[in-house]
Structure formats: C-alpha cells, structure tokens
Amino acid sequence: MTVGAETVGAVTVGAVTVGARRPAAPGLPDVSRGWFPQDAADHVRDAPRFCPSCSAALPLGDGGHGIVVEFWQGSDRVFACYCGECGWSGDIYLSSRVLGHEPDEE
C-alpha cells in the first residue's frame, strides 16, 4: 500500500511490489521518507538566524556570511555556528527548560 505517493513502473515479485515512486502531491506528507520531513521542518524553525555576538544574519539565504549546521549529541540537538562578519564560532544547544536565579537586591 502506498500513501501520499503514487507507485510508477512497479514490479510484483510474490507478495512484494517494488517500483519507483513519484513525490507526494503538494500539501500531502511524504510518509515514505520516514522521520526526515519533520526533522527538516524542525531545523528550519529552530536554527539560529542571527549571530549571538554581533547580531549579523547567519544563513546565506538571509544575506548572511555564516553557517549553521545541526548535529545530535545524545538526545540534545546542537547547532554548530560560525559568523563570517565577526569571526565568532560556537555551539548552541536547544533546551526545553532553563532554570536561572536572580541575585537578592541589597
């Protein structure tokens, strides 16, 4: 069974159908690609767009001169960043919760 994609030029061997697939119709999820479409959407949403040091745009698509690469370290999503404007580089870790403290006023 194919959901979200049309099988073209399929060959059936026994009970298994093998064939080339066309991309899913616009607006339908491409379920044949597993986790990748959702992960790509999460990357676009979460990737840093500006340098934490000088506030210049990072992605080339936004007119920046930097690079942002996502990788995983255990269950953490990490963005390795480089800013071509100021030379800053570092890793940005995503977190679901941040705990901080505020010093007492005297």
MDAnalysis code that builds the backbone (N, CA, C; Angstrom):
import MDAnalysis as mda
import numpy as np

u = mda.Universe.empty(318, n_residues=106, atom_resindex=np.repeat(np.arange(106), 3), trajectory=True)
u.add_TopologyAttr("name", ["N", "CA", "C"] * 106)
u.add_TopologyAttr("resid", np.arange(1, 107))
u.add_TopologyAttr("resname", ["MET", "THR", "VAL", "GLY", "ALA", "GLU", "THR", "VAL", "GLY", "ALA", "VAL", "THR", "VAL", "GLY", "ALA", "VAL", "THR", "VAL", "GLY", "ALA", "ARG", "ARG", "PRO", "ALA", "ALA", "PRO", "GLY", "LEU", "PRO", "ASP", "VAL", "SER", "ARG", "GLY", "TRP", "PHE", "PRO", "GLN", "ASP", "ALA", "ALA", "ASP", "HIS", "VAL", "ARG", "ASP", "ALA", "PRO", "ARG", "PHE", "CYS", "PRO", "SER", "CYS", "SER", "ALA", "ALA", "LEU", "PRO", "LEU", "GLY", "ASP", "GLY", "GLY", "HIS", "GLY", "ILE", "VAL", "VAL", "GLU", "PHE", "TRP", "GLN", "GLY", "SER", "ASP", "ARG", "VAL", "PHE", "ALA", "CYS", "TYR", "CYS", "GLY", "GLU", "CYS", "GLY", "TRP", "SER", "GLY", "ASP", "ILE", "TYR", "LEU", "SER", "SER", "ARG", "VAL", "LEU", "GLY", "HIS", "GLU", "PRO", "ASP", "GLU", "GLU"])
u.atoms.positions = np.array([
    [0.841, -1.185, 0.000],
    [0.000, 0.000, 0.000],
    [0.884, 1.245, 0.000],
    [0.544, 2.198, -0.815],
    [1.294, 3.441, -0.892],
    [0.392, 4.587, -0.466],
    [0.859, 5.389, 0.514],
    [0.087, 6.530, 0.994],
    [0.862, 7.790, 0.678],
    [0.241, 8.754, 0.024],
    [0.885, 10.037, -0.233],
    [1.843, 10.021, -1.409],
    [2.004, 8.901, -2.079],
    [2.862, 8.836, -3.255],
    [2.249, 7.834, -4.220],
    [2.527, 7.995, -5.469],
    [1.983, 7.104, -6.481],
    [3.102, 6.194, -6.960],
    [2.836, 4.885, -7.017],
    [3.841, 3.953, -7.485],
    [3.792, 3.898, -9.002],
    [4.956, 4.027, -9.621],
    [5.058, 4.047, -11.076],
    [6.022, 2.957, -11.510],
    [5.685, 2.224, -12.539],
    [6.569, 1.186, -13.056],
    [6.839, 0.106, -12.040],
    [5.832, -0.300, -11.297],
    [6.003, -1.269, -10.228],
    [6.156, -2.676, -10.776],
    [6.946, -3.476, -10.073],
    [7.128, -4.880, -10.404],
    [6.726, -5.673, -9.183],
    [5.859, -6.688, -9.369],
    [5.417, -7.506, -8.254],
    [6.144, -8.836, -8.293],
    [6.832, -9.153, -7.172],
    [7.524, -10.425, -7.028],
    [6.930, -11.101, -5.814],
    [6.189, -12.180, -6.023],
    [5.489, -12.826, -4.923],
    [4.442, -11.873, -4.379],
    [4.528, -11.548, -3.090],
    [3.566, -10.637, -2.466],
    [4.137, -9.237, -2.285],
    [5.352, -8.985, -2.807],
    [6.010, -7.702, -2.601],
    [6.008, -6.912, -3.907],
    [5.597, -5.637, -3.834],
    [5.608, -4.757, -5.001],
    [6.752, -3.771, -4.847],
    [7.621, -3.714, -5.859],
    [8.780, -2.837, -5.845],
    [8.672, -1.920, -7.054],
    [8.938, -0.643, -6.881],
    [8.879, 0.264, -8.016],
    [9.328, 1.651, -7.642],
    [9.524, 2.472, -8.648],
    [9.900, 3.863, -8.426],
    [8.699, 4.620, -7.887],
    [8.944, 5.626, -7.095],
    [7.853, 6.432, -6.526],
    [7.949, 7.863, -7.017],
    [6.813, 8.449, -7.245],
    [6.752, 9.878, -7.528],
    [6.625, 10.607, -6.199],
    [7.056, 11.853, -6.137],
    [6.890, 12.610, -4.891],
    [5.420, 12.734, -4.523],
    [5.169, 12.915, -3.245],
    [3.800, 13.096, -2.765],
    [3.199, 14.352, -3.391],
    [1.898, 14.340, -3.527],
    [1.205, 15.513, -4.066],
    [1.433, 16.702, -3.131],
    [1.486, 17.919, -3.674],
    [1.680, 19.097, -2.824],
    [0.640, 19.154, -1.700],
    [1.122, 19.424, -0.496],
    [0.229, 19.526, 0.648],
    [0.044, 18.219, 1.396],
    [0.466, 17.096, 0.816],
    [0.359, 15.813, 1.496],
    [1.717, 15.432, 2.074],
    [1.736, 14.798, 3.245],
    [3.018, 14.402, 3.821],
    [3.649, 13.268, 3.019],
    [4.954, 13.283, 2.926],
    [5.687, 12.233, 2.230],
    [6.046, 11.169, 3.254],
    [5.097, 10.307, 3.572],
    [5.305, 9.321, 4.627],
    [6.307, 8.244, 4.236],
    [6.633, 8.125, 2.977],
    [7.593, 7.108, 2.564],
    [9.011, 7.465, 2.988],
    [9.258, 8.714, 3.407],
    [10.599, 9.146, 3.796],
    [10.799, 9.120, 5.306],
    [9.865, 8.586, 6.049],
    [10.040, 8.413, 7.486],
    [10.139, 9.712, 8.253],
    [11.181, 9.843, 9.088],
    [11.336, 10.972, 10.006],
    [11.893, 12.211, 9.343],
    [12.468, 12.118, 8.143],
    [13.201, 13.241, 7.564],
    [12.376, 14.510, 7.332],
    [11.180, 14.447, 6.756],
    [10.438, 15.695, 6.511],
    [10.169, 16.493, 7.792],
    [9.801, 15.811, 8.872],
    [9.537, 16.520, 10.131],
    [10.826, 17.086, 10.708],
    [11.919, 16.337, 10.603],
    [13.196, 16.821, 11.117],
    [13.675, 18.046, 10.339],
    [13.485, 18.047, 9.032],
    [13.880, 19.203, 8.217],
    [13.056, 20.432, 8.596],
    [11.756, 20.246, 8.839],
    [10.903, 21.366, 9.257],
    [11.336, 21.895, 10.624],
    [11.702, 20.992, 11.550],
    [12.182, 21.418, 12.867],
    [13.480, 22.206, 12.744],
    [14.363, 21.793, 11.844],
    [15.630, 22.509, 11.651],
    [15.380, 23.932, 11.142],
    [14.499, 24.062, 10.173],
    [14.194, 25.398, 9.632],
    [13.614, 26.292, 10.719],
    [12.745, 25.723, 11.565],
    [12.119, 26.500, 12.634],
    [13.110, 26.888, 13.736],
    [14.016, 25.983, 14.114],
    [14.842, 26.172, 15.306],
    [16.252, 26.708, 15.055],
    [16.744, 26.647, 13.836],
    [18.128, 27.058, 13.573],
    [18.320, 28.545, 13.873],
    [19.430, 28.899, 14.525],
    [19.704, 30.313, 14.807],
    [19.816, 31.108, 13.508],
    [19.219, 32.283, 13.498],
    [19.238, 33.129, 12.307],
    [20.216, 34.300, 12.436],
    [20.599, 34.605, 13.676],
    [21.474, 35.752, 13.915],
    [22.621, 35.350, 14.829],
    [23.754, 36.002, 14.644],
    [24.938, 35.758, 15.462],
    [24.685, 36.253, 16.889],
    [24.991, 35.433, 17.909],
    [24.807, 35.878, 19.287],
    [25.800, 36.967, 19.687],
    [26.882, 37.133, 18.937],
    [27.899, 38.115, 19.290],
    [27.646, 39.483, 18.660],
    [27.374, 39.505, 17.342],
    [27.248, 40.803, 16.656],
    [25.872, 41.043, 16.029],
    [24.974, 40.081, 16.117],
    [23.599, 40.165, 15.594],
    [23.507, 40.184, 14.071],
    [24.577, 39.846, 13.369],
    [24.522, 39.759, 11.902],
    [23.756, 38.503, 11.502],
    [23.124, 38.534, 10.335],
    [22.421, 37.356, 9.818],
    [23.433, 36.243, 9.571],
    [23.063, 35.002, 9.916],
    [23.953, 33.871, 9.692],
    [23.713, 33.174, 8.356],
    [22.470, 32.748, 8.044],
    [22.264, 31.972, 6.817],
    [22.511, 32.800, 5.553],
    [23.079, 32.160, 4.559],
    [23.328, 32.827, 3.283],
    [22.023, 33.304, 2.651],
    [20.953, 32.550, 2.857],
    [19.652, 32.920, 2.299],
    [19.102, 34.209, 2.869],
    [19.570, 34.595, 4.044],
    [19.134, 35.847, 4.673],
    [20.148, 36.965, 4.462],
    [21.102, 36.763, 3.552],
    [22.121, 37.778, 3.290],
    [23.305, 37.706, 4.232],
    [23.398, 36.634, 5.022],
    [24.493, 36.499, 5.976],
    [25.733, 35.901, 5.357],
    [26.775, 35.826, 6.169],
    [28.047, 35.260, 5.731],
    [28.495, 34.185, 6.705],
    [27.542, 33.439, 7.255],
    [27.870, 32.419, 8.241],
    [27.345, 31.068, 7.836],
    [27.453, 30.143, 8.764],
    [26.964, 28.796, 8.525],
    [26.385, 28.256, 9.827],
    [25.332, 27.469, 9.700],
    [24.699, 26.813, 10.840],
    [24.488, 25.354, 10.460],
    [25.079, 24.440, 11.243],
    [24.966, 23.008, 10.982],
    [24.404, 22.356, 12.236],
    [23.380, 21.519, 12.060],
    [22.780, 20.834, 13.205],
    [23.358, 19.431, 13.337],
    [23.628, 19.045, 14.587],
    [24.003, 17.666, 14.864],
    [23.386, 17.259, 16.189],
    [23.446, 15.976, 16.484],
    [22.839, 15.452, 17.702],
    [23.933, 14.914, 18.599],
    [23.784, 15.193, 19.889],
    [24.697, 14.673, 20.900],
    [23.818, 14.019, 21.958],
    [23.696, 12.712, 21.873],
    [22.734, 12.013, 22.717],
    [21.332, 12.427, 22.300],
    [20.538, 12.920, 23.222],
    [19.189, 13.379, 22.897],
    [19.131, 14.886, 22.662],
    [20.291, 15.568, 22.736],
    [20.342, 17.022, 22.540],
    [20.525, 17.367, 21.067],
    [19.827, 18.403, 20.641],
    [20.039, 18.966, 19.307],
    [20.988, 20.142, 19.471],
    [22.080, 20.145, 18.697],
    [23.125, 21.160, 18.826],
    [23.323, 21.826, 17.463],
    [23.436, 23.153, 17.464],
    [23.719, 23.900, 16.241],
    [25.138, 24.448, 16.331],
    [26.018, 23.961, 15.453],
    [27.375, 24.495, 15.358],
    [27.300, 25.699, 14.422],
    [27.729, 26.866, 14.901],
    [27.561, 28.112, 14.151],
    [28.904, 28.801, 13.924],
    [28.998, 29.499, 12.804],
    [30.144, 30.355, 12.510],
    [29.619, 31.639, 11.878],
    [30.096, 32.780, 12.340],
    [29.701, 34.071, 11.790],
    [30.871, 34.641, 10.994],
    [30.661, 34.874, 9.714],
    [31.698, 35.432, 8.860],
    [31.912, 36.922, 9.067],
    [30.964, 37.596, 9.708],
    [31.100, 39.041, 9.954],
    [32.091, 39.330, 11.075],
    [31.930, 38.645, 12.213],
    [32.790, 38.945, 13.369],
    [33.764, 37.820, 13.704],
    [33.614, 36.645, 13.068],
    [34.516, 35.530, 13.334],
    [34.112, 34.659, 14.507],
    [32.953, 34.931, 15.136],
    [32.502, 34.128, 16.275],
    [32.143, 32.732, 15.812],
    [32.467, 31.750, 16.619],
    [32.010, 30.385, 16.366],
    [31.689, 29.739, 17.695],
    [30.734, 28.849, 17.684],
    [30.345, 28.162, 18.910],
    [29.168, 27.255, 18.669],
    [28.814, 26.520, 19.711],
    [27.685, 25.600, 19.656],
    [26.519, 26.177, 20.442],
    [25.331, 26.042, 19.886],
    [24.111, 26.475, 20.558],
    [23.266, 25.237, 20.813],
    [22.994, 24.966, 22.087],
    [22.198, 23.812, 22.482],
    [20.754, 24.258, 22.676],
    [19.817, 23.481, 22.141],
    [18.406, 23.754, 22.392],
    [18.021, 23.128, 23.717],
    [17.185, 23.806, 24.453],
    [16.696, 23.246, 25.714],
    [15.207, 23.501, 25.820],
    [14.534, 22.584, 26.469],
    [13.097, 22.751, 26.639],
    [12.781, 23.567, 27.890],
    [13.758, 23.658, 28.819],
    [13.531, 24.398, 30.058],
    [14.846, 24.975, 30.548],
    [14.812, 26.210, 30.992],
    [16.012, 26.867, 31.523],
    [15.696, 27.364, 32.925],
    [16.545, 27.009, 33.862],
    [16.395, 27.484, 35.236],
    [17.526, 28.446, 35.534],
    [17.185, 29.569, 36.062],
    [18.193, 30.557, 36.430],
    [17.882, 31.124, 37.795],
    [18.698, 32.018, 38.229],
    [18.426, 32.672, 39.511],
    [18.664, 34.167, 39.365],
    [18.058, 34.874, 40.238],
    [18.219, 36.319, 40.262],
    [18.796, 36.673, 41.618],
    [19.907, 37.395, 41.638],
    [20.523, 37.728, 42.929],
    [19.604, 38.620, 43.785],
    [19.736, 38.436, 45.090],
    [18.951, 39.270, 46.001],
    [19.343, 40.727, 45.878],
    [18.354, 41.590, 45.998],
    [18.626, 43.026, 45.987],
    [19.107, 43.436, 47.374],
    [20.060, 44.309, 47.425],
    [20.559, 44.753, 48.724],
    [20.224, 46.184, 48.982],
])
